Amino acid sequence: MRVAIAGAGLAGLSCAKYLCDAGHTPIVLERRDVLGGKVAAWKDEDGDWYETGLHIFFGAYPNMLQLFKELGIEDRLQWKEHSMIFNQLETPGTYSRFDFPDIPAPVNGIVAILRNNDMLTWEEKIKFGLGLLPAIVRGQSYVEDMDQYSWSEWLEKQNIPARVEKEVFIAMSKALNFINPDEISATILLTALNRFLQEKNGSKMAFLDGSPTERLCQPLVDYITERGGEVRLNAPLKEILLNDDNTVKGFLLRGLNGEPDQEFTADLYISAMPVDPLKVMLPKPLRQLEEFNKLEGLEGVPVINLHLWFDRKLTDIDHLLFSRSDLLSVYADMSNTCKEYADPNRSMLELVLAPAQDWITASDEAIIEATMKEIKQLFPQHFTGENAAKLLKYHVVKTPRSVYKATPGRQAYRPSQKTPIANFYLAGDFTMQKYLGSMEGAVLSGKLAAQTLAQDYPAKISPSTPEATKEASLV
Ligand SMILES: Cc1cc2nc3c(=O)[nH]c(=O)nc-3n(C[C@H](O)[C@H](O)[C@H](O)COP(=O)(O)OP(=O)(O)OC[C@H]3O[C@@H](n4cnc5c(N)ncnc54)[C@H](O)[C@@H]3O)c2cc1C
């Protein structure tokens, strides 16, 4: 069957891939002229890449790793040492590490925490360990119950000293959802900690060897098109058209460059758009249904991704770093961490600015000026004296609404991939799956949407037959 999918982010593309595997013919319709949504990247006039986000792949991403395997591109993941590295607050330019030894979980995580004496005292570590016990013993149901608390509230409830939050969890909460511990749901941190502690390589990190658009999204497009599917850029969904019984009649695509709008019809329909445009796009009769109405409880959080090129190497660290500074969250010197961005002589720092609420409307110049103040703290040795490092150029990429803001209580608002409408499904990192708003969550949501659809409508023909490869029609 022909399945129209709105949105060529990781959810839409993975959904299309798994629909091909199930014998269906997906046609992905993407609003922009670039693949990838929140992993989209662009090349500037010098041939340098800049991205929507600094993206880290974790060992605890089974569906993403499986996808790389199925696409035959596993060698594109550049795995780093199994460590978490934090900037030291008191001594600028120095680092504190959690190094995970090569032994089974959870012992490797416990050893990593116990061996780090820079950030937490023994008493703080013991109190934190005791506080975590219910999550370890009672597992996922406890983790879900804690969605009623913010992380700050949960730490207090568990009698964990406030310093633990300041030392470790401001950085982690900013990295996970671009907000602070007093805003983020305890479920988010507990989910991540559970994965990191229960899986030996759960917190091991990899960088892609180039831009996600070329190195991950394009292989997905090739896979889809080789099997009779299609991915169209510059095809913005303007309206979801309904039949009298509220099933989907078609997707109305906005005509570009003076062209008229066009109605696109298929047998089945999927939205793989982010939650914010989906809410706007839903026709009134659907909005009145409980399953769609609850989407009003979800909203994308602002974040800013920065790229700064310098005239020299600022560090040789080949890893993700937690800045622990006011403005910045995680960062990496991509000239060390990513093969395609490699440069032996000059650093390209990619940094995430979060929370970004107060900065999202600021000028690029103001953002860079504030960022440079923090970078000087992070690399003081390169910014003192007469021969200070020079900023050669920069790119600022703002995403006013990125992943859903995971404040307490949001789990109840996340919809299933199956909707009350018989020919309409949802994919997207915000839909209900256990990996929250992340690349893994997006891939899993796409896979779940494809699986659910294929169960409801098993394909009758193989994707390699001429019937299945017929062109999508515009009415
Ligand atoms: C700065 C930043 C850093 C991040 N870091 C990490 C990380 O380290 N690790 C991690 O796992 N995750 C990270 N993420 C999150 C991750 O990028 C997302 O969770 C994931 O990519 C979302 O995929 P998606 O397909 O659900 O949504 P999206 O990527 O948003 O895709 C939705 C697509 O729908 C399209 N669309 C919208 N409206 C229409 C329309 N009207 N018609 C047609 N198409 C439309 C959009 O253009 C887009 O291409 C980060 C995100 C950001 C912004």
The ligand as a MOL file (V3000), in Angstrom:
LIG
                    3D

  0  0  0     0  0            999 V3000
M  V30 BEGIN CTAB
M  V30 COUNTS 53 58 0 0 0
M  V30 BEGIN ATOM
M  V30 1 C 20.6550 21.1770 19.6590 0
M  V30 2 C 20.1610 19.7520 19.6870 0
M  V30 3 C 20.9810 18.7550 20.2100 0
M  V30 4 C 20.5280 17.4390 20.2930 0
M  V30 5 N 21.3650 16.4770 20.7740 0
M  V30 6 C 20.9630 15.1840 20.7900 0
M  V30 7 C 21.8600 14.1550 21.1730 0
M  V30 8 O 23.0250 14.4130 21.4870 0
M  V30 9 N 21.4020 12.8760 21.1770 0
M  V30 10 C 20.1170 12.5640 20.8200 0
M  V30 11 O 19.7630 11.3750 20.8390 0
M  V30 12 N 19.2520 13.5240 20.4340 0
M  V30 13 C 19.6370 14.8160 20.4070 0
M  V30 14 N 18.7730 15.7920 19.9830 0
M  V30 15 C 17.3630 15.4350 19.7260 0
M  V30 16 C 17.1540 14.8110 18.3340 0
M  V30 17 O 17.7310 15.6130 17.3450 0
M  V30 18 C 15.6550 14.6950 18.0650 0
M  V30 19 O 15.0430 14.0330 19.1410 0
M  V30 20 C 15.3150 13.9300 16.7870 0
M  V30 21 O 16.1670 14.2550 15.7190 0
M  V30 22 C 13.8610 14.2210 16.4180 0
M  V30 23 O 13.4890 13.5300 15.2500 0
M  V30 24 P 11.9950 13.5920 14.7110 0
M  V30 25 O 12.0050 12.9150 13.3860 0
M  V30 26 O 11.0750 13.1040 15.7580 0
M  V30 27 O 11.6530 15.1540 14.5270 0
M  V30 28 P 12.3290 16.2120 13.5620 0
M  V30 29 O 13.7690 15.9320 13.4140 0
M  V30 30 O 11.9330 17.5470 14.0440 0
M  V30 31 O 11.6590 15.9360 12.1290 0
M  V30 32 C 10.4010 16.4270 11.7760 0
M  V30 33 C 10.4080 16.8050 10.2900 0
M  V30 34 O 9.1080 17.2570 9.9240 0
M  V30 35 C 9.2770 18.3200 9.0270 0
M  V30 36 N 8.0390 19.1100 8.9580 0
M  V30 37 C 7.5680 20.0280 9.8450 0
M  V30 38 N 6.4340 20.5760 9.3810 0
M  V30 39 C 6.1780 19.9810 8.1920 0
M  V30 40 C 5.1500 20.1450 7.2150 0
M  V30 41 N 4.1760 21.0480 7.3640 0
M  V30 42 N 5.1920 19.3720 6.0950 0
M  V30 43 C 6.1890 18.4570 5.9050 0
M  V30 44 N 7.2040 18.2960 6.7890 0
M  V30 45 C 7.1920 19.0430 7.9160 0
M  V30 46 C 10.4480 19.0980 9.6020 0
M  V30 47 O 10.9990 19.9910 8.6490 0
M  V30 48 C 11.3660 17.9440 9.9780 0
M  V30 49 O 12.2130 17.5830 8.9160 0
M  V30 50 C 19.2100 17.1140 19.8560 0
M  V30 51 C 18.3980 18.1070 19.3020 0
M  V30 52 C 18.8590 19.4080 19.1980 0
M  V30 53 C 17.9820 20.4660 18.5820 0
M  V30 END ATOM
M  V30 BEGIN BOND
M  V30 1 1 1 2
M  V30 2 1 2 3
M  V30 3 2 2 52
M  V30 4 2 3 4
M  V30 5 1 4 5
M  V30 6 1 4 50
M  V30 7 2 5 6
M  V30 8 1 6 7
M  V30 9 1 6 13
M  V30 10 2 7 8
M  V30 11 1 7 9
M  V30 12 1 9 10
M  V30 13 2 10 11
M  V30 14 1 10 12
M  V30 15 2 12 13
M  V30 16 1 13 14
M  V30 17 1 14 15
M  V30 18 1 14 50
M  V30 19 1 15 16
M  V30 20 1 16 17
M  V30 21 1 16 18
M  V30 22 1 18 19
M  V30 23 1 18 20
M  V30 24 1 20 21
M  V30 25 1 20 22
M  V30 26 1 22 23
M  V30 27 1 23 24
M  V30 28 2 24 25
M  V30 29 1 24 26
M  V30 30 1 24 27
M  V30 31 1 27 28
M  V30 32 2 28 29
M  V30 33 1 28 30
M  V30 34 1 28 31
M  V30 35 1 31 32
M  V30 36 1 32 33
M  V30 37 1 33 34
M  V30 38 1 33 48
M  V30 39 1 34 35
M  V30 40 1 35 36
M  V30 41 1 35 46
M  V30 42 1 36 37
M  V30 43 1 36 45
M  V30 44 2 37 38
M  V30 45 1 38 39
M  V30 46 1 39 40
M  V30 47 2 39 45
M  V30 48 1 40 41
M  V30 49 2 40 42
M  V30 50 1 42 43
M  V30 51 2 43 44
M  V30 52 1 44 45
M  V30 53 1 46 47
M  V30 54 1 46 48
M  V30 55 1 48 49
M  V30 56 2 50 51
M  V30 57 1 51 52
M  V30 58 1 52 53
M  V30 END BOND
M  V30 END CTAB
M  END
